[in-house]
Amino acid sequence: MIKPSSEIRMNLPNYKNTAWATKHFKEFANLPTEYKSYVGWRRLPFKGETINIDDNGLRVTPQSEKVNDTSKLVAFLGGSTMWGTGSNDINTIPAQFAALANGTYRVLNLAETSYNAFQGYLFLKIKTIEGLKPDIIVCYDGINEITALDLAVKPFSHIRERQINEAMQGMDRNEVMSFRYFFIRPLKIFIDKLKMLVRLKQGNKKTFGNDNKMESERVKQVASGLLESWQSSKDLADKIGAEFIGILQPTIYLGHPKKDYLHIDENVGPKFQALYAEIARMLNEPKYRDLSKGIVDLTAAFDGNEHIYIDNMHVSPNGNKIIAEKILNRIINNRKND
């Protein structure tokens, strides 16, 4: 019998003597989600022992006791790694940043699981329209762009596009109380999920490079999508007088992290390597010269012999602390250079 991924992760050496780990992954597996216009989805309010989501769909982040009205606001954006998969509320990147900042900064975690950079920008735009005005905007992206490298999906789409399309097929207000709605539709959804898992496994087994020309063009499209999303976030930051920091997030396929305790599909590695290399190349183009000044490459942040990764992208709290420290140091150094 194959253990669920959550069960495997809670038993990793990363969580040795960590009492909350089992509860965390059980809570994570049962988090409710709802469709949200423009951005795709957000978590619904949730109150747990390790995970709490407020009425706005934002993960709750404990603030430093020294925070006051003069503390500047830092808004964090990204996918599940910034949201905090694998960590309780006090150990996410924003929470660790708040603790390290010791009252100098307030924090707001705007990240959401599986979000790509463009979804992050759209959600940030919505929040600024609603009145949010952060002093610093931190975008933590790269990994979730990899979905768009699949030649079977559109180059500029999010991870749940196919799922939402399939859910909408055949939906009609007249069938709400029908036999089809209560019995056939749930069965179809179950079968569709199985098909999706098979497609993902088959896609991961394919080596990257079967169609070099087509894949090369797709890599350029996806890299461009990430950088244009960051550019939009930076333009928005400039408009409201905020500082922009874009972070190319680490993945187990880059650098030299410890991974001998994990079962990792190495066939995916070439996709990340190709995408990240293209992002680095494009950042040197004149078009992105100004944007590149605010970009930090943290792909080698977890090099060493410490147990940090819990899968190919998510990390335990010790990894989040490393990232939080590097973000704070970047902000401090920027202040010194102003």
N, C-alpha and C positions, 0 to 999 in steps of 0.2 A: 504493500500500500504506500502510495506517495503522500508525504505529509503536505498540508497546505503551506504556501509560502510564508504565511504569518507564523505558523508553528515552527518552521525552520528558523526564521529570523529571531524569534524570542529566545531560542536556545543557543544562539551564537555566543562565542566567548566575549563579544562586545558587551553583553548584558550580564556577565557573571556578577552575582551578588547585587543585581538591580531588581528590587522587589516589584517595581511597577511595570516591568516589561511585558509580562503575560497579559495583564489587564489592558495595557496600551494597544496591543495588536488585536485584541478581541473588540475593543471599542472602535478601533479604526475600521475593522471589517463590517461594522454595523452602522456607520455614519450615513444618515439620509442626505440625499442630494436632490435639487430641483433644477428644472430648466430655467435659464435666464436669458432674456433677449440680448443680442449683440455679443455677449461673452460666452454663451453656451450653457454654462452650469455654475452653480455655487452650492456650497454645503448649507444645509438647513440648521437652525439653532440646535445646539446639543450641549448637555451638561453631563460630564463624566468625571472620573477620577484623574485621568491623564489628559483628556482632550475636552476643551470647552469652545463652543462656537457661539458667538453673540447673535443678536437679532438681525444684524446686517450681513450675516454669513461670513464674518471674519473670525479667524482663530484668536482666542483671547491671549494677550501677551502681558505677563506681569511687568509692572514698571518698577524702577528703582524707587526706594522710599525717599530719595533726595530730589526727585523730579519736582519742578515748580513751574510757575507761569513763564519764566524766562528760558526754560529748557527748549531747545530747538527740536522740531519734529522730523523724524526720519521715517519715510515710507518705504517698505520693502516689498518688492514684487518678484514673482517667479512661479515655479511649479511646486511639486510636492516636496522637493528638497528644501526650499525656503519655507513652505507651509509648515513642515516639520514631521513628515512621516518617519517614524522610528524614534521620536522623542516626545516626552510629556511637555506640558505647556511651559515649564520653566527652563527647558533645555533646547528650544528651537533657536535658530540663528538670531532672530530679532530679540528673543528673551535674553540670550547670552550677551548680545550686544548691549542691551539695556543695563544688565548687571555690570558689565565692564565699563560702560560710560559713566556709571555712578551718579546719575542725575543730570549730567550735561545734556543728554538727549532723551526725548520721549520717543517711543517707537510705535509703529502701526504695521501689522502684518497683513498686506493686501494680497498675498500669494494664494493660489488655489491649486489643488492637485491636478496634474496633467496639463496645466496651462502652458501655451507657448508664448513667445515674446509679444506677438501681436495681440493676443488676448489680454496680456498684462497691460499693454498700452491702452486698449479700449476700456478696461476696468478703471485704470487710473484716470482716463479722460472723463468717464462718468462721475467718478468721485470728485474731481475738481469742479465739474459743473454743479455738483451738489454743495460745493463750498469748501472742500478740502484744500488746504494750502500748505503742503509740507515744505520744509527748508532744504531737505536733501531727499533725493529719489534714488534708490538702489535697485537695479534690475539684475536678477541672477538667472541667466538663461544659457541655453545651448543644447541640453540633453533632449528636451521635448520637441526640438525641431527635427529630430531624427525620424520621426514618424512620416514626415513628408518626403523622405527619400525613397519610400516604397513606391515603385513605379505604377502600382495598381491603384494608388489614390491620387487625388489632385495635388499639385505642388504647393498650393497655398490653402491648406485646410487644417482643422484641428483633429485630435485623436478620436473624437466621438461623432464625427460627421456621418460616418456609415451607420453607426448605431442609431442616431436620431432619424436618419432617412428611413431605416428599416422599421422603426417604431411608428413612423407616420404613414407608411404604406397601407392603403386600404382603410384608414381610419375614417369613420363617418358618424356623425351625430345620431343617425338613426339606428346604429348597432349597439348603443350603449348598454341596453338591457338584453342583448341577444345571446344565444348559445355561443356564437362565434367569439364574442367579446370575452366571455368568462372562461371558455374551455379551449377553443382553437387558438386564440391569440397568445395566451401564456405558453402553450406548447410551441408555437412558432418562435416566440422570443427565446425559449430555451434552446431550440435547434439552431437559431441564428447565432447564439452565443458560442455553441460548440463549433460551428463553422468558422467563427471569428478566431477562436483559439487555434484551430487547425491551420488557418491561413497564416497566423502569426508564427507558428512553429515552422511551417514550410518556408516562410520568408526568411527566418533566421538561419535556416540550413543552407540557403543559397549564398555562395560566395559573392563578394562585391566585385564586379568586374566582368560580368557576362556580356554586357552591352556597354562598352566603355564610353562611346559617344553620347548615348542617351543618359547614362548615369552621370557623366561629367556635366551635362547641361542641367540635370536635376540638382546636383550639388551646388552649382552656381545660383540656381533659382532659390534654393532653401537658404543658402548663406546670405543672399541679397535680402530675402524676407526678414531674416533676423536683424541684419544691420539697418534696414529701413524702419523696422519696428523700434529699434533703439533710437534711431534718429528722430522718429516721431515723439518718443518719450523725452528725448533731450530738448526738442523744440518746445514741448509743453513745459518742461522744467524751466527753460529760459524765459518763457512767457510769464510764468508766475514768480520768477525770481528765485528759483530753487537750483541747487547743485545737482548735477546728474552723474551717477556712477554706474557703468555697465560692467557686469562681471561675467566672463566666460567660465562657466562652472566646471568643476572637475568631474571626471568619469573614470571608472576603473580601467578603461582601455587606454588611457593616456598617463604619462608619467610612470613612476615606479612604486605604486602602493603595494602593501601586503595584501595578497589575495589567495594564498594557498589553502585557506580554510573555507573557501567558497566554491560553489559549482557555477562557473561563469561560461556563457556561450561566447567563445572567442570569435565566432564567425561574424559577430556584430561589430567587432573592433574596427575593421577597415572602414566601415561607414562613418564612425565617429572620427577616425583619423583623417579621412578625406574631407569631411565637413569642416572640422576645426582648422585644417590647413588652408582651406579656401577662405574661411572667415579671416584668418591672419593675413592672407594675401590681399584680400579686398580692403582691409583696414589700412593698407599702405598706399591705396589709390588716393589721388588728390580729392576725389569726391567725399571721402570719409576722413580727411585729415583732421578736421575739427572734432569730429565724433571720437576719433581714436584717442584723443587726449584724456577722455574720461573713461576709457576701457581698461579693465584690469584682468589679466590672464591668470586664473588660479587653477589651471589644469594640473599643476604639479604640487598643489597644496598638501596632498596627503602622502607624499613620498616618504618611505620609511618602513619600520617594522611594527607599527602600532595597528591593532585591530580597529579599523575605522569604518570600512564599507560593510553594509549588511546585505547588499546585492550589487548590481552593476552601477548604481547611481546614488541610492540612499545611504545615509551614514548614521552612526550612533552619536550621542551627545558630544563625545570628545571631538568628532569631526566638525560639528556645528560651532564649537568653541574656537577652533582654529580659524574658521571662516569669519566669525564675528570679530576676532582679534585683528585679522587682516583688513577688514572693512573699516574698523575704528582707526587703525594706524593710517590707512589711506586718507581718511577724513582729516585726521590730525596733521598729516604731512601737507595736505592741500591748504589747510589753514595757515601753516607756517610759510608757505610759498606765496600766499596772497599779498 
